[in-house]
């Protein structure tokens, strides 16, 4: 597992406060499954993956304009899924 430092991330983000906002948003997206990881998972938690992506220059402040929630998928009748009994 590669070590990620704040200094690595600050090469791609203008200040620490913006880094906190961007990494938080990206980690939430990853944790909730609304976006796929841009780097291979190396047994990292979403927070570490978010910082790795920022340090690699793959994620920038545009992530702040994206939704956090995972897209909702409607299951149609007859599709396999979990049966819910009432």
Phi, psi and omega in degrees: 000128180281142178275135180249132178246160177299322180298323177299318182287325183291348173291339183245353180231140189291330178206169185295325182292318176294323178300318178298315181296314182293314183292325177296312180299314182293319179297321178294320177300315181294317182295325182269356177077016181280342177221148177276152177292144180268350176235160177292137177292132178239053182061032180266154171278162181304326180294318179291319178299318179300315179294322177298318180294321178294315180298327179279355180079018182269343180232135178226194185293348178295341178296337180292339180270355183267151179288155178272324188295149173286144178296142180276132178246123180272126179272126180273155180303135180095344178284145177294146179178192181273129178278133179248122179262140180254000000 
